[in-house]
Every structure is written in structure tokens, then in C-alpha cells.
């Protein structure tokens, strides 16, 4: 229980979230509601730890996702008692609770106005600023969300999560060069994040598939570089090999039609190198599919949908690799 509630909650399945939310009554029962100033009561109370408040915050998120508003308010009350109404993180959590209880856009707009008032008092309140951006995006106001994110990054340029969110927003608008630039900023901040390298490769590949100004080859060269770096950092990363397979397939299919360019500060590898990369990606994807399908112990952490996509991709070019 404690281990799960100490981990980030964003990628939990609905079933896992519900299971954690159902633990709320027991957790609340075992921990006192109020903070006592009595020395005698403090002496006999369980010692306070940082983990307790991490558990409370994650429990609050789980309860909100599971629709248990009553338990969510009880958890929030304890957080407020401990840290106070003026704590920036508490302000954001209170806003989040209000967002989940809002029933229409008018109520959401009121919450957005409250965020603006809080930011007028302190425009560096990062938790509230990020809640405002998240709310803008959930309301479909992507242009305003992009503007707000750029403003946030003006005074916090080392926030890798904000850069990643900005990239996702640009991508939703079809602004591939801006999305690529934002992801490059993430790579500067977290250079060994193989998933970000792969994401940068994916966006570059999307740009290559949609561009009409003759820059497709440059985007493909960038995608190839990023996917190679991704699997270099993590040699079992399915998305990295999947992207490498797609990119090399595209390069090999067009190599006879388009002369390899070496201008504009980029160049593609020789065809023999591309063929070797394609073969390596195909073999690795085949291995992942086979071993995941055989339920080998250390090969079960992959997303089932991604494994199915890899199976389909490999089957098109090398059916003999999947038995």
C-alpha cells in the first residue's frame, strides 16, 4: 500500500486507482485528523514523516480520479491543517478539487478567474500557474495555454516538464518546428532521457511525413539520429526500435528516388548503414514480441498495445522472426 502511494499516480490504470482510493478510510482512521500542540499528545502520537504527506497527496489524487469526493475532502482537510491555506501547493490542490467538482464551463471559468487572482498576488506561484495551464488546456483553450506556458518558461527556463508540455501543445496544433525546438530544450535539461530522444524522433518523423517544402530528408536524418540515441541509452526500449524501424523503412524505400543530400548541416548515412540499422531494429522488435508473448519474467513491462503494433510492423517485413 505505502509503496504504491509513494509513487507518481499519473500512469496508474483505473483499476489500480480505484484500489488505492479504497484504502482511504483505513489510512484516515490510522492517522489523527488534527495537529495537536499538546506535548503529552505529541509524545504518544506516531512520528510525522515526509512519506505521510506524500501518501496523503497521492491518495487525494486517487480519490478524485475514482470519484470519491467525500474522502478527497477529508484528505485535503488534513493537508490544509498541516501546511496552511497559504501554502502554494495546497492552493493548487484546492483548485484541483474544485475543478473535479465543476459541472460546466461557467464554473471552470470562475476557477480560472480565481487562479488569475492568486497569480496577481504572486506571479511566481508555480503550482497554481501550472494548474491554470492544465485547466486552460482541458477547456480547449490551447492558444492561451501556449501563451501561459511561454510566460512561465520566461522565469523558469529549466523546467523540463513545462517544456515537454509546451511541445505537446505545439504538436496538437500541427506546429512541428516549435514542438521540436521545445523537445530539444528538454533534451538539454535531461540528456539521458531515452524516452524524450524517442519522442523527438517521433515528432521529426511526423514532420517529415507532412512537410511540403523539401525538408523531409533533413527531418528523417534528425529522426534517425534521435532513435539511435534512444536505443543506445536503453537497449530494450520498444518505442525507440519501433521508430528506428519506421524511419529506416522510409529511407530505404526512397533512397532510389531521392539523391542523398549533404547540405544544410546534415547528412544521411550510407545505404549499407541504414540497412544494418533496419535489420537490427527488426530483430530486436521480433525478440521483444516473442519473449513478451512467451510471458518471460523480465519481458512483461511493455504496453500491450505497443507490443501488438510492433508485431504488426515486423510481420510486414520479416514474418519469420515471429514464431
C-alpha positions, -999 to 999 in steps of 0.1 A, spaced: 0 0 0 26 25 12 49 18 -18 21 24 -43 10 56 -27 46 69 -27 48 66 -65 36 90 -91 -1 83 -99 -3 96 -135 2 62 -153 -20 41 -130 -48 22 -146 -84 29 -135 -85 -4 -116 -52 5 -98 -65 40 -90 -98 26 -75 -78 1 -54 -57 29 -39 -88 51 -33 -105 23 -14 -77 24 11 -86 60 22 -109 50 51 -82 29 67 -54 54 61 -75 82 76 -85 61 106 -49 53 114 -37 89 113 -51 117 135 -72 145 119 -58 175 138 -23 186 146 -22 189 184 1 213 202 -1 193 235 34 180 244 18 149 260 -2 140 230 27 146 207 48 123 228 23 94 223 14 102 187 30 84 157 60 104 144 54 126 114 73 117 83 76 132 49 62 100 34 29 105 53 22 138 34 32 123 1 8 94 7 -19 119 15 -14 139 -17 -13 108 -39 -44 95 -20 -62 127 -28 -54 123 -65 -66 87 -64 -98 97 -47 -105 124 -72 -99 101 -101 -122 74 -85 -150 100 -79 -148 97 -41 -153 134 -33 -160 128 4 -127 111 10 -109 136 -11 -122 165 10 -112 146 42 -76 141 29 -75 178 17 -86 190 51 -57 172 68 -32 187 43 -46 222 50 -44 216 87 -7 207 84 5 232 58 -20 261 60 -42 278 35 -14 300 21 9 271 11 13 273 -27 9 235 -32 -22 235 -11 -37 263 -31 -32 242 -63 -47 211 -47 -77 231 -35 -82 243 -71 -79 208 -84 -106 196 -61 -129 225 -73 -121 216 -110 -132 180 -105 -165 192 -89 -173 217 -116 -202 207 -138 -199 232 -167 -176 256 -184 -190 286 -164 -179 271 -132 -145 262 -147 -141 298 -158 -147 310 -122 -119 287 -111 -97 301 -138 -105 336 -126 -95 326 -90 -62 313 -104 -56 347 -120 -63 365 -88 -39 343 -69 -12 349 -96 -18 387 -93 -7 384 -57 22 362 -66 30 356 -102 57 330 -93 33 306 -76 43 277 -98 18 251 -86 -11 275 -93 4 286 -126 6 250 -137 -30 243 -126 -41 273 -147 -23 260 -177 -38 225 -172 -73 240 -169 -69 261 -200 -59 230 -219 -88 209 -205 -112 237 -216 -98 236 -252 -81 270 -249 -48 257 -264 -36 291 -277 -40 307 -243 -23 277 -227 7 280 -251 9 317 -242 8 310 -205 34 282 -208 58 305 -226 53 331 -199 61 305 -172 92 294 -190 104 330 -192 110 330 -155 116 292 -151 136 281 -182 149 250 -166 115 233 -161 118 203 -183 81 192 -176 69 226 -188 90 224 -220 76 189 -226 40 201 -221 47 230 -245 59 206 -271 28 185 -267 6 216 -272 25 227 -303 22 192 -317 -16 193 -311 -17 224 -333 5 209 -360 34 232 -353 62 207 -357 92 230 -358 81 246 -325 74 212 -310 109 200 -320 125 231 -305 107 226 -272 117 189 -270 153 199 -278 152 221 -247 140 190 -227 170 170 -240 194 198 -229 180 195 -194 177 157 -192 202 145 -219 199 108 -208 161 105 -210 158 79 -237 120 84 -239 125 121 -248 150 113 -275 125 88 -290 97 114 -287 119 139 -305 124 112 -332 87 106 -335 79 143 -339 107 147 -365 92 117 -384 58 132 -383 72 165 -397 90 145 -425 57 129 -434 38 162 -436 63 187 -449 59 201 -484 90 224 -486 116 198 -494 129 194 -459 117 159 -454 152 144 -457 165 167 -430 137 157 -406 144 120 -414 181 125 -406 171 140 -373 146 112 -365 173 86 -373 198 102 -350 173 105 -322 160 70 -324 196 56 -324 204 77 -293 173 64 -276 181 27 -280 217 34 -272 206 47 -238 180 19 -233 187 -12 -254 152 -27 -247 131 4 -254 103 -7 -277 93 28 -289 129 36 -299 132 5 -320 98 9 -335 106 44 -346 140 33 -359 123 6 -380 98 31 -394 125 57 -402 148 32 -419 119 17 -438 111 51 -452 147 59 -460 152 26 -478 120 30 -498 130 65 -510 168 60 -514 164 52 -551 141 81 -558 159 109 -539 196 117 -540 212 118 -506 218 154 -495 248 166 -475 240 203 -473 222 224 -448 243 210 -420 231 174 -421 238 142 -439 223 107 -440 243 75 -435 253 53 -464 226 29 -476 245 -1 -462 244 15 -427 207 22 -430 201 -14 -440 221 -26 -409 201 -3 -386 168 -16 -402 179 -52 -396 189 -46 -360 156 -28 -353 136 -56 -369 154 -83 -350 150 -65 -317 113 -59 -322 109 -95 -331 127 -106 -299 106 -83 -277 74 -96 -293 84 -133 -289 96 -130 -253 67 -109 -242 43 -134 -259 61 -163 -241 55 -145 -208 92 -144 -198 95 -128 -164 117 -98 -173 98 -90 -206 63 -82 -192 67 -45 -186 57 -34 -221 24 -19 -231 2 -45 -248 -9 -21 -275 27 -12 -283 37 -49 -285 7 -55 -309 18 -26 -331 54 -39 -331 41 -74 -340 22 -60 -370 51 -39 -382 77 -67 -380 53 -92 -397 51 -70 -428 88 -73 -435 101 -103 -415 74 -127 -406 99 -154 -399 111 -135 -368 78 -142 -350 71 -178 -342 
